[in-house]
Amino acid sequence: MPQIAVVGGQSSGKSSVLENIVGKDFLPRGSGIVTRRPLILQLIYDDTVTNDYGVFLHQQGRKYYDFDEIRDEIEAETIRETGTGICVSERPIILKVFSPNVINLTLIDLPGITRVPVGDQPKDIEVIIRRMVLKFIRQPNCIIMAVTAANTDLANSDAIQMAREVDPEGLRTVGVITKLDLMDQGTDAYEILTNKLIPLRLGYVGVINRGQKDIETRKDMQMQWRDEDRFMRAHYASIAEVNGTRYLREKLNGLLLQHIKMCLPNIITKVNEFKAEKLKDLEAMSVGLSTLSQMQVAFFEGLSQFTSQFALLLDGDGSDAMKEVEGGGRIRYIFHKVFREKMEELEYVSEVPEEEILNDIANQQGVSGGLFTPDQSFINLSKKGILTFYPYCEECVKLVEDELCWDEKKIELPIFTSCPLFKKRLQDCVEGVIHTQAQKTIDLVRQLLSMELNFINIHHPDFIGTHIEKVRVEATAEVRKALLTKKAKQTPSYDLPVCENWLDKRNKFHKYQRRYAQIQNRILCTYAHNNAINDPESEPHSFSLEGAAARIIEKNVSAGEFVFEIEADGRVLQFRTNQEAVAENWVNWVIACSNEKRYQDTLKQFIQTEEPDEDAERVLNDPVALEKKVSIEIVKRILSSYYGIVKAKLVDEIPKAIMYMLINKVKEGINATVIQELFNDASVVEMLAEDPAITKKREETQQAVVYLDEAIDKINYMQASGDLERED
């Protein structure tokens, strides 16, 4: 609604003007910044009132008949908000005054403008107050009452200057000139009061405030107004009728009504919008439940809505408006990204010391020894390898459990707003179901791993151990080749890969796929598997690095993402890794391989010449020592084969176990568990009884709708009758 904001510098007399308008002493007085919070003063004409009284918004229900107490409460409320210092606050104090001696007005008393900090005032006190004042007077619906003392230069008036910032044409600014009785002898304010000096569309009104002696002796306002009239007739006879406090009150009332008329279309829109907001709030709060049967129905409806939303989160609802991956999408990510990658990174065989393998073989052969590698050594070492899967499989269960708990806490239902205890009990119950099933899932996962531990299936069709003679031949050849290489004084073969890693390769759809990449003989190859050389279905892609270029194009240290680009064979390839050193290593090797000479020079630094290995020659000439080396190689090869088989099996089975025992069982078990634990008369009444704060808020909102309907009716009546000059 349109309001009148009172603006003026310190000691301009604006507080006295307000008191003259009200006809009461009620504003705090003192030196410095006295008004430290905006005071919204609503004057309400009521001819049924015998004793004038005021009501504060923050103390609804209490009527103040003593205006000295009103002053004390303004000071106390200011201190409650800003403390006892010199701080100011934009939060207003709202005071309504009911009296048969006032006219309907809404005035806002703002802090006086100050330029120089005094005492403990902050250095930017002027900026703080100006910002607060501008926030109010900038509103188009605001009439600015600019108060200036007559014994100061109007051109330098703080109030006029600030008003012109937001109302440069003076269309909604009315000037009030105080202290006419304190002007120097021989001077007057005719030019100002007749709107000739600094014209304003709404003009100027001169007033006489009470002096300090009048205030101390509590001079009656009616007597003050009579004295003011005599002064005006004596000194400003030709314009006395359009000056003085009583004329100012009438003028402000008229201006306010005219402004309301002008702003009426916008006011109607705002009132309707506000009413729509309140009705929406009421709809969200729903209707309070009063009977047990209503509460029971609400219980089952709430439970049904909860389980439906929970299922949609997990199964997907076809919505693409999510801000983040959650629910079923997040769980799928855990299965196929987090869990799979951690399992693929596990390397057990390469970490088993050769001495441990030899000791196990020796223990199984006993005193008599043996010609062949005993099966039990392989079984023992396989079981140790299977044990390495336990923490990763159980961690996958825990991650899914946490996601389910996170998802169920995000579900919001209309009934949760009015019955927060129902929300808490329901969520606690569902969380209990999730924890129970998670423990059962861990037990199931442990059973799956125990099955693998209790039976090492050496007849698995993919196990290379079923062709042990072929393994022995390949192992013997590999051991002999390695020993012969060490025996000769030569540089290791340049045929070995100089760079190889698992990387994320960007495809033509701008998505990343996991690929095994390596540089060998100045050729870049990418594979779907790291054993791609022996995998005919791997479909490698190779690119010559002659004339190639490479550079790092993206570094995101916080996210652990480093992207590098390779230009080779007329193609532009992009790869992503989580280690900056890996990205830099790849860029350096691609540049080194871009021409033969640079490649050879880099290779000589990379590969150091080895001295002849005398131990290698001894092993080659000692059948027993050679057999030990071959046995170790055989065990490593068959261990690696079986470890890979179990790993692939678990990567497939663990998500299935979690789906069966955790996710599906939770979805199936929520209804039964919640009903069993929560559905009884006492619990239902306790949970579905509405929060008293919600009840109070609904009542207040309903009352606000009533007031808004009354306002709409009154506005419609005023529009229909064309009578906007009424004061009621």
C-alpha positions in Angstrom: 0.0 0.0 0.0 1.1 3.6 -0.6 2.9 5.1 2.4 4.5 8.4 3.4 8.2 8.3 4.3 9.5 11.0 6.5 13.0 12.0 5.6 15.3 14.7 7.1 18.7 15.4 8.5 19.4 15.3 12.2 17.9 18.2 14.1 15.6 19.0 11.2 12.6 18.6 13.5 11.0 15.6 11.7 10.2 13.8 15.0 8.5 16.9 16.3 6.5 17.1 13.1 5.3 13.6 13.6 4.3 14.2 17.2 2.4 17.4 16.1 0.5 15.3 13.5 -0.4 12.6 16.1 -1.0 15.2 18.8 1.0 13.1 21.4 4.5 13.0 22.8 5.7 9.4 22.1 9.0 9.5 20.2 12.4 9.0 21.9 14.6 12.1 22.1 18.3 12.7 22.6 21.5 13.5 20.8 23.1 11.6 17.9 21.1 9.0 16.1 17.9 8.5 18.1 15.8 6.8 15.4 17.8 3.6 14.8 15.0 1.6 13.3 12.3 2.6 10.8 9.0 3.3 12.7 5.9 2.6 10.6 3.2 4.7 12.2 -0.4 3.9 11.2 -2.9 6.5 12.4 -6.4 5.1 12.5 -9.4 7.4 13.0 -11.9 5.8 15.4 -14.7 7.9 16.8 -15.7 5.2 19.3 -12.4 5.5 21.2 -12.6 7.5 24.4 -9.0 7.1 25.4 -6.3 7.2 22.6 -4.2 4.1 22.6 -1.4 2.4 20.6 -0.7 -1.2 19.6 2.6 -2.7 18.5 2.7 -5.4 15.9 5.3 -7.3 18.0 3.0 -7.2 21.0 -0.4 -7.8 19.5 -3.2 -7.9 22.1 -1.6 -5.3 24.4 -3.0 -1.7 24.3 -0.8 1.2 25.4 -2.9 4.0 26.8 0.1 5.8 28.3 2.2 7.3 25.4 5.2 7.6 27.7 5.1 3.8 27.8 4.9 3.7 24.0 8.2 5.8 23.9 9.8 3.3 26.4 8.7 0.3 24.3 10.1 1.9 21.1 13.5 2.3 22.8 13.3 -1.2 24.3 12.4 -2.8 21.0 15.2 -0.9 19.3 17.7 -2.2 21.8 16.4 -5.8 21.4 17.1 -5.6 17.7 20.3 -3.5 17.6 21.8 -3.6 21.0 22.7 -0.7 23.2 25.3 0.8 20.9 24.9 2.9 17.8 23.9 0.2 15.3 21.0 0.7 13.0 18.6 -1.9 11.5 16.3 -2.0 8.5 13.8 -4.1 10.4 10.8 -1.7 11.1 8.8 -1.2 14.3 5.1 -1.1 13.5 2.8 1.0 15.7 -0.9 1.6 15.2 -2.5 4.6 17.0 -6.3 4.6 17.4 -7.9 8.0 18.2 -10.9 10.2 17.2 -8.4 13.1 16.9 -6.3 11.7 14.0 -6.9 11.2 10.3 -6.1 8.0 8.5 -2.4 8.2 7.6 0.5 5.8 7.3 3.9 7.5 8.0 7.4 6.0 8.2 9.8 7.7 10.5 13.3 7.0 9.1 16.7 7.6 10.8 18.0 11.1 10.4 20.7 11.6 7.7 24.1 12.2 9.2 27.3 13.0 7.4 30.1 13.0 10.1 30.5 10.0 12.4 30.4 10.9 16.1 31.8 9.0 19.0 31.6 5.2 18.4 29.6 5.5 15.2 31.0 3.5 12.2 32.9 5.5 9.7 30.4 4.5 7.0 27.4 5.6 9.0 26.2 7.9 6.3 26.3 5.1 3.7 24.4 2.8 6.0 21.6 5.3 6.7 21.4 6.5 3.1 21.0 2.9 1.9 18.2 2.3 4.4 16.4 5.5 3.5 16.7 4.9 -0.2 15.3 1.4 0.2 12.0 2.9 1.4 11.7 6.1 -0.7 12.8 4.3 -4.0 9.4 2.5 -4.1 7.1 4.1 -6.6 4.1 3.9 -4.2 6.0 5.9 -1.6 5.2 9.6 -1.0 8.3 11.4 0.3 7.9 14.0 3.1 11.1 15.9 3.0 11.6 17.8 6.3 14.0 20.8 6.3 14.6 23.5 8.9 13.9 27.0 7.7 17.1 28.4 9.1 19.2 26.2 6.8 20.0 26.5 3.1 17.3 24.6 1.2 19.7 23.9 -1.7 21.9 21.9 0.7 19.0 20.1 2.4 19.8 16.4 2.8 16.1 15.5 2.6 15.6 17.4 -0.7 18.8 16.0 -2.2 17.9 12.4 -1.4 14.3 12.9 -2.6 15.6 14.2 -6.0 17.7 11.1 -6.4 14.6 8.9 -6.7 12.0 11.5 -7.7 13.9 13.9 -9.9 10.8 15.6 -11.2 9.3 16.1 -7.7 6.1 14.3 -8.6 5.7 12.5 -5.2 7.7 14.7 -2.8 6.1 17.2 -0.4 8.4 19.6 1.4 7.9 20.4 5.1 9.7 23.5 6.4 10.2 23.6 10.2 11.5 26.2 12.6 10.0 29.2 10.8 10.0 31.0 14.2 13.8 30.6 14.5 14.8 32.4 11.2 17.1 35.4 11.4 15.4 38.8 11.9 14.5 40.3 8.6 14.3 37.0 6.7 11.4 34.8 5.8 10.5 31.7 3.9 8.0 33.1 1.4 9.9 32.0 -1.7 10.2 28.5 -0.3 6.6 28.2 0.9 5.3 29.6 -2.4 7.2 26.9 -4.3 9.5 29.3 -6.2 13.0 28.4 -5.0 13.1 24.7 -5.6 9.7 23.7 -7.1 8.0 20.5 -6.1 4.8 19.3 -7.7 3.2 18.8 -4.3 4.6 22.0 -2.9 5.8 23.0 0.6 4.0 23.3 4.0 5.5 25.4 6.8 5.0 24.3 10.5 6.0 25.5 13.9 7.2 22.8 16.3 7.3 23.0 20.1 10.5 24.4 21.6 12.5 22.5 24.3 10.7 24.5 27.1 7.3 23.5 25.6 8.3 19.9 25.6 9.6 20.0 29.2 6.4 21.7 30.4 4.3 19.3 28.2 2.6 22.0 26.4 -0.9 20.9 25.1 -1.0 20.1 21.4 -4.3 22.0 20.9 -2.7 25.1 22.4 0.4 24.5 20.2 -1.8 24.4 17.1 -3.5 27.7 18.1 -0.2 29.4 18.7 1.0 28.1 15.3 -2.1 29.6 13.6 -1.5 33.0 15.2 2.2 32.9 14.1 1.2 32.1 10.5 -1.4 34.8 10.3 1.0 37.3 11.8 4.0 36.5 9.6 2.6 34.7 6.5 -0.9 36.1 6.3 -1.5 35.6 2.6 -0.6 31.9 2.8 -1.5 31.1 6.4 -4.5 28.9 5.3 -2.2 26.5 3.4 0.4 26.1 6.2 0.5 24.7 9.7 0.2 21.3 11.2 -3.5 20.9 10.8 -3.3 21.8 7.1 -0.3 19.4 6.7 -2.4 16.5 8.1 -5.2 17.2 5.7 -2.8 17.6 2.8 -1.0 14.4 3.6 -4.3 12.5 3.9 -5.5 13.9 0.5 -2.2 13.1 -1.1 -2.3 9.6 0.2 -5.8 9.1 -1.1 -4.9 10.4 -4.5 -1.8 8.2 -4.6 -3.9 5.2 -3.6 -6.3 6.0 -6.5 -3.4 6.2 -8.9 -1.8 3.0 -7.6 -5.2 1.2 -7.3 -4.8 -1.2 -10.3 -1.4 -2.3 -9.0 -2.7 -2.6 -5.5 -5.5 -4.9 -6.7 -3.1 -7.1 -8.5 -0.8 -7.3 -5.5 -3.7 -8.1 -3.1 -4.9 -10.9 -5.5 -1.4 -12.3 -5.8 -0.9 -12.2 -2.1 -4.3 -13.9 -1.5 -3.3 -16.6 -4.1 -0.1 -17.2 -2.2 -2.0 -17.6 1.1 -4.5 -20.0 -0.4 -1.6 -22.0 -1.8 0.0 -22.0 1.7 -3.3 -23.3 3.1 -3.5 -26.0 0.5 0.0 -27.1 1.3 -0.8 -27.2 5.1 -3.8 -29.5 4.4 -6.7 -29.7 6.9 -6.0 -30.7 10.4 -7.1 -34.3 11.4 -9.5 -34.4 14.3 -10.7 -38.0 14.5 -9.0 -41.4 14.8 -10.5 -42.6 11.6 -9.3 -39.6 9.7 -5.8 -40.2 11.1 -5.8 -43.8 10.1 -6.8 -43.0 6.6 -4.1 -40.3 6.4 -1.6 -42.9 7.8 -2.2 -45.4 5.0 -2.4 -42.7 2.3 0.9 -41.2 3.5 2.5 -44.7 3.6 1.2 -45.5 0.1 2.6 -42.2 -1.3 5.9 -42.8 0.4 6.4 -46.3 -0.9 5.3 -45.1 -4.4 7.8 -42.3 -4.5 10.6 -44.5 -3.1 9.9 -47.1 -5.8 10.0 -44.3 -8.5 13.3 -43.1 -7.2 14.8 -46.6 -7.5 13.1 -47.8 -10.7 13.1 -44.5 -12.5 10.1 -42.2 -13.4 11.2 -41.1 -16.8 12.0 -37.6 -15.6 15.1 -35.9 -17.0 14.7 -32.8 -14.8 17.0 -34.1 -12.0 19.8 -31.8 -11.0 21.9 -34.7 -10.0 22.1 -38.5 -10.5 20.2 -40.1 -7.6 18.2 -43.2 -6.7 18.4 -46.0 -9.2 20.8 -44.1 -11.5 23.2 -43.6 -8.6 23.0 -47.3 -7.6 23.7 -48.3 -11.2 26.8 -46.0 -11.1 27.9 -47.7 -7.9 27.6 -51.2 -9.6 29.1 -50.5 -13.0 31.5 -47.7 -12.3 32.7 -47.6 -8.6 32.5 -51.4 -7.8 33.6 -52.7 -11.2 36.6 -50.3 -11.5 37.8 -51.1 -8.0 37.6 -54.8 -8.7 39.4 -54.4 -12.0 42.2 -52.5 -10.3 42.8 -55.4 -7.9 46.1 -57.2 -8.7 46.9 -60.1 -6.4 49.3 -62.3 -8.3 51.9 -59.6 -9.0 52.0 -58.8 -5.3 52.7 -62.4 -4.2 56.4 -62.8 -3.4 58.2 -65.6 -5.3 59.6 -66.8 -2.0 56.1 -67.3 -0.6 55.2 -69.4 -3.7 58.4 -71.5 -3.3 57.7 -72.0 0.4 54.2 -73.2 -0.3 55.3 -75.6 -3.0 58.1 -77.0 -0.7 55.6 -77.4 2.2 53.2 -79.4 0.0 56.0 -81.6 -1.5 57.2 -82.6 1.9 60.4 -84.7 2.5 60.2 -86.6 -0.7 59.9 -83.5 -3.0 58.2 -83.9 -6.4 58.5 -83.5 -10.1 55.4 -81.4 -10.6 53.8 -78.4 -9.0 51.3 -79.7 -6.4 47.6 -78.7 -6.9 47.3 -77.8 -3.2 49.8 -74.9 -3.6 47.7 -73.4 -6.3 44.5 -73.9 -4.1 46.1 -72.3 -1.0 47.3 -69.3 -3.0 43.9 -69.0 -4.8 42.1 -68.9 -1.4 44.4 -66.1 -0.2 43.6 -64.2 -3.4 39.8 -64.7 -2.9 40.1 -63.2 0.5 41.2 -59.9 -1.1 37.7 -59.5 -2.6 35.9 -59.4 0.8 36.3 -55.6 1.7 35.4 -54.4 -1.8 32.3 -56.6 -2.0 31.1 -55.5 1.5 31.9 -51.8 0.6 29.6 -52.1 -2.4 26.8 -53.2 -0.1 27.5 -50.3 2.3 27.5 -47.7 -0.6 24.1 -48.9 -1.8 22.8 -48.9 1.8 23.9 -45.3 2.2 22.2 -44.3 -1.1 18.9 -45.9 0.0 19.0 -44.0 3.3 19.8 -40.8 1.5 16.9 -41.4 -1.0 14.3 -42.1 1.6 15.1 -38.9 3.5 14.6 -36.8 0.4 11.0 -37.8 0.0 8.6 -35.0 1.0 4.8 -35.4 1.3 2.1 -32.8 2.1 1.2 -34.5 5.3 4.9 -34.2 6.5 4.4 -30.4 6.8 1.7 -30.6 9.3 2.7 -33.9 11.0 6.5 -33.8 11.4 6.5 -36.6 13.9 4.9 -38.9 11.4 7.7 -38.1 8.9 10.4 -38.8 11.5 8.9 -42.1 12.7 8.2 -43.3 9.2 11.8 -42.4 8.0 13.3 -44.1 11.1 11.3 -47.2 10.5 12.3 -47.4 6.8 15.9 -46.8 7.7 15.7 -49.7 10.1 14.4 -51.9 7.3 17.3 -50.8 5.1 19.9 -51.5 7.8 18.4 -54.9 8.6 18.4 -56.0 4.9 21.9 -54.5 4.4 23.2 -56.8 7.1 21.4 -59.8 5.5 23.0 -58.8 2.2 26.4 -58.7 3.7 25.8 -62.2 5.1 24.7 -63.3 1.6 27.8 -61.8 0.0 30.0 -63.5 2.5 28.3 -66.8 1.7 29.0 -66.3 -2.0 32.7 -65.6 -1.2 32.7 -68.7 1.1 31.4 -70.8 -1.7 34.4 -69.6 -3.8 36.7 -70.4 -0.9 35.3 -73.8 -0.3 35.6 -75.1 -3.8 38.3 -74.1 -6.2 36.9 -75.2 -9.6 40.0 -76.3 -11.5 37.7 -77.6 -14.3 36.2 -74.3 -15.1 36.1 -74.0 -19.0 38.0 -70.7 -18.9 40.7 -71.9 -16.5 44.0 -72.3 -18.3 45.1 -74.9 -15.7 43.0 -77.5 -17.5 45.7 -77.4 -20.2 48.6 -77.6 -17.8 51.1 -79.0 -20.3 50.5 -76.1 -22.6 51.0 -73.8 -19.6 54.2 -75.6 -18.7 55.6 -75.2 -22.2 54.8 -71.5 -22.3 56.1 -70.9 -18.8 59.4 -72.7 -19.5 59.8 -70.7 -22.7 59.1 -67.5 -20.9 61.6 -68.3 -18.1 64.3 -69.3 -20.5 63.8 -66.2 -22.6 64.0 -64.0 -19.5 67.2 -65.7 -18.3 68.9 -65.5 -21.7 68.1 -61.8 -21.9 69.7 -61.2 -18.5 72.7 -63.4 -19.5 73.7 -61.3 -22.5 75.2 -57.8 -22.1 72.7 -55.9 -24.1 70.1 -53.2 -24.0 66.6 -54.6 -23.2 64.4 -55.0 -26.2 62.9 -51.9 -27.7 59.8 -53.9 -28.6 58.4 -53.4 -25.0 55.7 -50.8 -24.5 57.2 -47.5 -23.3 53.9 -46.2 -22.0 50.8 -48.1 -21.0 47.8 -47.3 -18.7 44.0 -47.6 -18.3 42.5 -44.4 -19.6 39.1 -42.9 -20.4 38.9 -42.4 -24.2 36.4 -39.9 -25.6 34.2 -41.3 -28.4 32.4 -39.6 -31.3 29.4 -39.2 -29.0 31.5 -37.1 -26.6 31.3 -39.8 -24.0 34.2 -41.4 -22.3 34.9 -45.2 -22.5 37.4 -47.2 -20.5 40.3 -48.3 -22.7 43.7 -49.9 -22.2 46.3 -47.8 -24.2 49.9 -48.4 -24.9 52.8 -47.0 -27.0 55.0 -49.6 -28.6 57.4 -49.1 -31.5 56.0 -45.5 -32.0 52.5 -46.9 -32.5 49.6 -45.9 -30.2 47.1 -48.8 -29.6 43.9 -48.8 -27.6 42.1 -52.0 -26.4 39.0 -52.8 -24.6 41.0 -55.2 -22.3 44.5 -55.1 -20.9 45.2 -58.7 -22.2 44.2 -57.5 -25.7 47.2 -59.0 -27.5 45.8 -62.5 -26.8 42.2 -61.5 -27.2 41.0 -61.7 -30.8 37.7 -60.0 -29.9 39.4 -56.9 -28.4 39.4 -55.0 -31.8 42.5 -52.8 -31.2 42.8 -49.4 -32.8 46.3 -48.3 -33.7 47.7 -44.9 -34.8 51.2 -44.1 -36.1 52.9 -41.4 -34.0 55.1 -40.1 -36.8 54.6 -36.3 -36.8 52.2 -36.6 -33.9 51.5 -33.8 -31.4 50.1 -33.8 -27.9 49.1 -31.4 -25.1 47.2 -31.2 -21.9 43.9 -29.4 -22.5 42.2 -29.5 -19.2 43.3 -29.6 -15.5 40.8 -30.0 -12.8 42.8 -30.7 -9.6 39.9 -30.5 -7.2 37.9 -33.1 -9.2 40.9 -35.2 -10.1 40.4 -34.9 -13.9 43.2 -34.3 -16.4 42.4 -34.4 -20.1 45.1 -34.6 -22.8 44.8 -34.5 -26.6 46.8 -36.4 -29.2 46.9 -35.5 -32.9 48.1 -38.6 -34.9 47.3 -40.2 -38.2 45.0 -37.4 -39.2 42.9 -38.0 -36.0 42.4 -36.0 -32.9 42.1 -38.3 -29.8 41.2 -37.2 -26.3 42.0 -39.2 -23.1 41.2 -38.6 -19.5 43.0 -39.7 -16.3 42.8 -38.9 -12.6 46.6 -38.4 -12.3 48.4 -35.3 -13.6 51.7 -37.3 -13.8 50.2 -39.9 -16.0 48.9 -37.2 -18.4 52.2 -35.5 -18.6 54.0 -38.8 -19.1 51.8 -39.6 -22.1 52.2 -36.1 -23.6 56.0 -36.4 -23.3 56.2 -39.9 -24.9 53.9 -38.9 -27.8 56.2 -35.9 -28.5 59.3 -38.2 -28.2 57.7 -40.6 -30.7 56.9 -37.9 -33.3 60.3 -38.6 -35.1 62.8 -41.5 -35.1 65.8 -39.6 -33.8 64.0 -38.0 -30.8 62.5 -41.5 -30.0 65.9 -43.2 -30.0 67.5 -40.5 -27.9 64.7 -40.6 -25.4 64.8 -44.4 -25.3 68.5 -44.5 -24.5 67.8 -42.4 -21.4 64.7 -44.4 -20.5 66.3 -47.9 -20.8 69.6 -48.4 -19.1 72.1 -51.0 -20.3 72.3 -54.0 -17.9 75.4 -55.8 -16.9 75.6 -59.6 -17.5 73.7 -61.6 -14.9 75.9 -64.4 -13.7 73.1 -65.9 -11.7 71.0 -66.3 -14.9 73.7 -68.5 -16.4 73.8 -70.7 -13.3 70.1 -71.2 -13.3 70.1 -72.1 -17.0 72.7 -74.8 -16.2 71.0 -76.1 -13.1 67.8 -78.2 -13.8 66.6 -78.0 -10.2 66.9 -74.2 -10.1 65.4 -73.9 -13.5 62.4 -76.0 -12.4 61.8 -73.8 -9.4 61.7 -70.7 -11.7 59.3 -72.6 -14.1 57.1 -73.7 -11.1 56.8 -70.1 -9.9 55.9 -69.0 -13.4 53.3 -71.8 -13.8 51.7 -70.9 -10.4 51.5 -67.2 -11.3 49.9 -67.9 -14.7 47.2 -70.3 -13.4 46.7 -68.0 -10.3 46.1 -65.1 -12.6 43.7 -67.0 -14.7 41.6 -68.3 -11.8 41.7 -64.9 -10.0 40.4 -63.3 -13.1 37.6 -65.9 -13.4 36.4 -65.3 -9.7 36.7 -61.6 -10.1 34.5 -61.5 -13.2 32.0 -63.8 -11.5 31.8 -61.5 -8.4 31.5 -58.4 -10.5 28.4 -60.0 -12.0 27.0 -61.7 -8.9 27.5 -59.1 -6.1 25.1 -56.5 -7.8 22.6 -59.3 -8.3 22.8 -60.3 -4.6 22.4 -56.6 -3.6 19.4 -56.2 -5.9 17.7 -59.4 -4.5 18.4 -59.1 -0.8 18.7 -55.4 -0.3 16.9 -53.2 -2.9 14.0 -55.5 -3.7 13.5 -56.8 -0.2 13.4 -53.2 1.2 10.8 -52.2 -1.4 8.7 -55.3 -0.5 9.2 -55.0 3.2 8.4 -51.3 3.9 4.6 -51.6 4.1 4.6 -54.7 6.4 7.2 -53.4 8.8 5.8 -49.9 9.1 2.3 -51.2 9.7 3.6 -53.7 12.3 5.7 -51.1 14.2 3.7 -48.0 13.9 0.0 -48.8 13.3 -1.7 -48.8 16.6 -4.2 -46.3 17.9 -1.9 -44.5 20.4 0.9 -44.2 17.9 -1.3 -43.0 15.1 -2.9 -40.3 17.3 0.6 -39.2 18.5 2.1 -39.1 15.0 -0.9 -37.6 13.1 -1.8 -35.0 15.7 -1.0 -31.7 14.1 2.0 -29.6 15.3 0.5 -26.7 17.4 2.8 -24.3 15.4 1.2 -25.5 12.2 -2.3 -25.1 13.7 -1.5 -21.6 14.7 0.1 -20.8 11.3 -3.1 -22.2 9.5 -5.3 -20.0 11.7 -3.2 -16.9 10.9 -3.2 -17.7 7.2 -6.9 -18.2 7.2 -7.4 -14.9 9.0 -5.1 -13.2 6.5 -7.3 -14.6 3.7 -10.3 -13.1 5.4 -8.6 -9.7 5.7 -7.6 -9.8 2.1 -11.2 -10.6 1.0 -12.3 -7.6 3.1 -9.7 -5.5 1.4 -10.8 -6.7 -2.1 -14.5 -6.0 -1.2 -13.6 -2.5 0.0 -11.5 -1.7 -3.1 -14.3 -3.0 -5.4 -16.8 -0.9 -3.5 -14.6 2.2 -3.7 -14.1 1.6 -7.5 -17.9 1.1 -8.1 -18.9 4.2 -6.1 -16.1 6.3 -7.3 -15.7 7.6 -3.7 -12.0 7.6 -3.0 -12.1 10.7 -0.8 -13.6 8.7 2.1 -11.4 8.5 5.1 -12.6 5.1 6.3 
